[in-house]
Amino acid sequence: MTFKYSTPLAHLFSQNSNWKHHYQAWSRQAKDTDRDVHRYNNAIWLSLLENGDTTSDYYGACHVRLKNSTASPVHAIISKVRRKSRPDTHCPNAFSYISWLINSSPWSGVFLNSSVKSVFDEGAIARTDVPSNLMMQGLQCTRYIWDRPYRIEHWKYLVNNGVHPLLAFLMGHYHQWHYADKKRIEWSGANYEHDLFHWEDITYQLYHRLLNGETVDENDSYHSNHDYVGTWKLWGRAMDDDDVMVRREEWEDGPTSTFYRESDWSGERIECRGATHTQVKEWMLEKAIKIQEEYNSMYRG
């Protein structure tokens, strides 16, 4: 049984009062980081150590530095969750998404939080007695609000139109959004660095495993072993191209047109394929309905 708390910090601080003092100092630093526009998208977390001490990190767009930590054993991780992707933007469906994530998603068991309010007020509190690659995926999911905000918008649209929340989540991995052009979405597919799944691994079998919580290759817990490498292997890799939900030619032939943008690295003008948000949402809904019907005939028929 997974225990959850409406005020998880109070529960943790009752176990060790030293953590409270460290958390208060960390919170002040986190607020300072939010005022720095160049570090606004950084992942920020505090690791609570069993001996009452803590470690923290503020530098980097993801949680990758968690694997560099040498401090152990770690009792829990508090990770800041933002409501928006930029200081001047917002993610109106963030609350609905987080509610699904911590209470109903395949990663719900990672979090001690039971209320959405506690996630935004205190941070996403991750357990460390679960497989480290499962814990890391849960933290990655929280980052989608500011790292992949368009996915939350599209997720809510699909859910409102009757698509299962998990399938709606998977559908968002077929495209990227280039921040320099907020009117269009780059049709390039997810990547392994900041996304849970690559489009090639999104299969009917993966969807089935996620729905039923059937992991394939779990790491040891993060409590004493910080090697979480292999998040991609947790639910299994695609072994049969025939099982892929959306084939490459299907999403490459989606409602796209050519546009140009500057390269993130070189500044050079590069050619891209993209579509408007409305076009992408309509394409995703059409595909998701067919996928759900196909899944039901394969596994529930």
C-alpha positions in Angstrom: 0.0 0.0 0.0 1.3 3.5 -0.9 0.7 6.0 1.8 0.0 9.6 0.6 -0.4 12.8 2.6 -2.3 16.1 1.9 0.6 17.8 3.7 3.6 15.5 3.1 6.2 18.0 4.4 4.5 18.0 7.9 4.8 14.2 7.8 8.5 14.3 6.9 9.4 17.0 9.3 7.8 15.1 12.2 10.3 12.4 11.4 13.3 14.7 11.4 13.1 18.4 12.4 16.5 19.1 10.8 15.0 18.7 7.4 12.6 21.6 8.1 15.4 24.1 8.7 17.2 23.0 5.5 13.9 23.1 3.5 13.2 26.7 4.6 16.7 27.8 3.4 16.2 25.9 0.2 12.8 27.5 -0.5 14.4 31.0 -0.3 17.0 30.0 -2.8 14.4 28.5 -5.1 12.5 31.7 -5.1 15.7 33.6 -6.1 16.2 31.2 -8.9 12.7 31.9 -10.2 13.6 35.6 -10.5 16.5 34.7 -12.8 15.0 34.4 -16.3 18.0 32.5 -17.5 17.5 29.8 -14.9 13.7 29.8 -14.8 13.4 26.5 -16.5 16.0 24.8 -14.3 15.0 21.7 -12.4 15.3 22.4 -8.6 15.3 19.8 -5.9 16.2 19.0 -2.3 17.3 15.5 -1.3 16.5 14.6 2.3 19.2 12.3 3.8 18.5 9.8 6.5 21.1 11.5 8.8 19.0 14.7 8.8 21.2 16.5 6.3 20.2 17.5 2.8 21.7 18.1 -0.7 20.3 20.4 -3.4 20.7 21.3 -7.0 19.6 24.3 -9.1 21.7 24.1 -12.2 20.3 22.3 -15.3 17.1 21.9 -17.3 16.5 18.3 -16.1 17.1 16.0 -13.1 20.1 14.3 -14.6 22.4 15.4 -11.8 20.6 13.2 -9.3 22.7 10.3 -10.6 25.9 12.3 -9.7 25.0 12.5 -6.0 27.2 10.5 -3.7 25.2 11.3 -0.6 23.2 8.3 0.7 20.9 6.9 1.9 18.3 9.4 0.6 14.9 9.3 2.3 12.9 11.5 -0.1 13.3 14.1 -2.8 11.5 17.4 -2.9 11.3 18.8 -6.5 9.9 22.2 -7.3 6.9 22.2 -9.7 6.1 25.4 -11.6 2.7 26.4 -12.8 4.0 27.9 -16.0 6.7 27.5 -18.6 8.0 31.1 -18.6 7.6 34.0 -16.2 5.2 35.7 -18.7 3.2 32.6 -19.6 1.0 30.1 -17.8 -0.2 26.5 -18.1 -4.0 26.6 -17.4 -4.4 22.8 -17.3 -1.4 22.1 -15.0 -3.7 21.4 -12.0 -5.7 18.7 -13.9 -2.5 17.1 -15.2 -0.8 17.0 -11.8 -4.0 15.5 -10.2 -3.9 12.7 -12.8 -0.2 12.2 -12.4 -0.1 11.9 -8.6 -3.4 10.0 -8.1 -4.1 7.9 -11.2 -1.1 7.6 -13.6 1.4 4.7 -13.7 3.7 7.0 -11.7 1.3 7.9 -8.9 3.1 5.5 -6.5 6.2 7.6 -6.8 4.7 10.6 -4.9 3.8 11.1 -1.3 1.5 14.0 -2.2 -2.2 13.4 -2.3 -3.3 16.9 -3.1 -2.4 19.1 -6.1 -2.1 22.1 -3.8 0.7 20.5 -1.9 2.6 19.8 -5.1 2.6 23.5 -6.1 3.0 24.9 -2.6 5.6 22.5 -1.2 7.0 20.6 -4.2 6.5 17.1 -5.6 7.7 14.7 -2.9 9.2 11.6 -4.4 9.7 8.4 -2.5 13.1 6.7 -2.9 12.1 3.2 -1.9 10.7 2.6 -5.4 12.8 1.6 -8.5 15.1 4.5 -9.4 14.0 4.5 -13.0 10.4 4.7 -12.0 11.1 7.5 -9.6 13.0 9.4 -12.3 10.2 9.0 -14.8 7.8 10.4 -12.2 10.0 13.5 -11.8 10.3 13.8 -15.6 6.5 13.9 -15.8 6.3 16.9 -13.5 8.7 18.8 -15.7 6.4 18.6 -18.7 4.5 21.6 -17.3 7.3 24.0 -18.0 9.5 21.9 -20.3 6.7 20.7 -22.6 3.7 22.9 -21.8 2.0 22.3 -25.2 1.6 18.7 -24.2 -0.4 19.6 -21.2 -2.7 21.7 -23.4 -3.1 18.9 -25.9 -3.5 16.2 -23.2 -6.5 18.1 -21.7 -8.0 18.6 -25.1 -7.9 14.8 -25.8 -9.2 13.9 -22.3 -12.1 16.3 -22.7 -13.0 14.6 -25.9 -13.1 11.1 -24.3 -9.6 9.9 -24.8 -8.1 7.9 -21.9 -5.7 10.1 -19.9 -2.8 7.7 -20.4 -3.3 7.4 -24.1 -3.6 11.2 -24.3 -0.3 11.5 -22.5 1.4 9.1 -24.9 0.1 10.9 -28.0 2.0 14.0 -27.0 5.3 12.3 -27.8 4.9 12.5 -31.5 5.9 16.2 -31.8 8.1 18.9 -30.4 7.3 22.6 -29.9 10.0 25.1 -30.9 9.7 28.0 -28.4 10.8 30.6 -30.9 7.6 30.1 -32.9 4.6 29.6 -30.5 2.1 29.4 -33.4 3.5 26.2 -34.8 4.7 22.8 -33.5 7.7 21.2 -34.9 6.9 17.7 -36.1 10.1 15.9 -35.0 9.1 13.3 -32.5 10.2 13.1 -28.8 13.8 12.6 -27.8 15.3 10.4 -25.0 17.0 13.3 -23.2 13.9 15.1 -21.9 11.0 12.7 -22.8 9.8 9.5 -21.3 9.2 7.7 -24.6 10.5 7.8 -28.1 7.8 7.4 -30.8 9.3 4.1 -31.9 8.6 2.6 -28.5 5.0 3.7 -28.2 3.3 0.4 -28.9 0.0 -1.2 -28.0 2.0 -3.5 -25.7 3.5 -0.5 -24.0 0.1 1.0 -23.5 -1.2 -2.3 -22.1 1.7 -2.5 -19.6 1.3 1.0 -18.5 -2.4 0.6 -17.9 -1.8 -2.5 -15.8 1.4 -1.4 -14.1 3.5 -4.2 -15.6 7.1 -3.1 -15.5 9.8 -5.1 -17.4 13.1 -4.0 -16.0 13.2 -2.2 -12.7 16.3 -0.7 -11.2 17.2 -1.0 -7.5 15.6 1.8 -5.4 17.2 5.2 -5.3 17.4 5.0 -1.5 21.0 3.8 -1.6 21.8 3.3 -5.3 21.7 6.5 -7.4 22.2 4.8 -10.7 18.8 5.4 -12.4 20.2 4.9 -16.0 17.8 3.0 -18.1 14.5 4.8 -17.7 13.7 3.7 -21.3 13.9 0.0 -20.3 11.4 0.2 -17.4 8.4 -0.7 -19.5 10.2 -2.6 -22.3 11.4 -1.6 -25.7 9.4 -2.2 -28.9 10.3 -5.6 -30.4 7.8 -5.6 -33.3 7.3 -2.7 -35.7 3.8 -4.0 -36.4 2.8 -3.1 -32.8 3.8 0.6 -33.1 0.7 2.8 -32.6 1.6 5.4 -35.2 4.0 4.6 -37.9 6.7 7.1 -38.9 5.1 7.8 -42.3 1.8 8.5 -40.6 3.0 11.3 -38.4 5.5 12.6 -41.0 2.6 12.9 -43.4 0.5 14.7 -40.8 -0.9 18.2 -41.2 2.5 19.9 -41.7 4.0 22.6 -43.8 7.5 23.9 -44.2 8.8 26.8 -42.0 12.2 28.0 -41.0 13.7 28.8 -37.6 17.1 29.4 -36.1 19.1 26.5 -34.8 19.3 26.3 -31.0 23.0 25.6 -31.2 24.5 27.3 -34.2 21.9 30.1 -34.9 21.7 29.0 -38.5 18.4 29.1 -40.3 17.1 25.6 -40.7 14.1 24.1 -42.4 11.4 22.4 -40.3 8.1 20.7 -40.7 5.3 22.0 -38.5 1.7 22.6 -37.9 -0.6 24.8 -35.9 -1.9 23.8 -32.5 -5.4 23.3 -33.8 -4.2 21.1 -36.6 -2.1 18.9 -34.3 -4.9 18.5 -31.7 -7.4 17.4 -34.4 -4.8 15.0 -35.9 -4.1 13.6 -32.4 -7.8 13.1 -31.6 -8.5 11.3 -34.8 -5.5 9.0 -34.3 -6.3 8.4 -30.6 -9.9 7.3 -31.2 -8.7 4.8 -33.8 -5.9 3.6 -31.5 -8.3 3.1 -28.6 -10.6 1.1 -30.8 -7.8 -1.1 -32.0 -6.5 -1.6 -28.5 -9.9 -2.7 -27.3 -10.2 -5.2 -30.1 -6.7 -6.6 -29.4 -6.8 -6.8 -25.6 -10.5 -6.6 -24.6 -12.3 -8.1 -27.5 
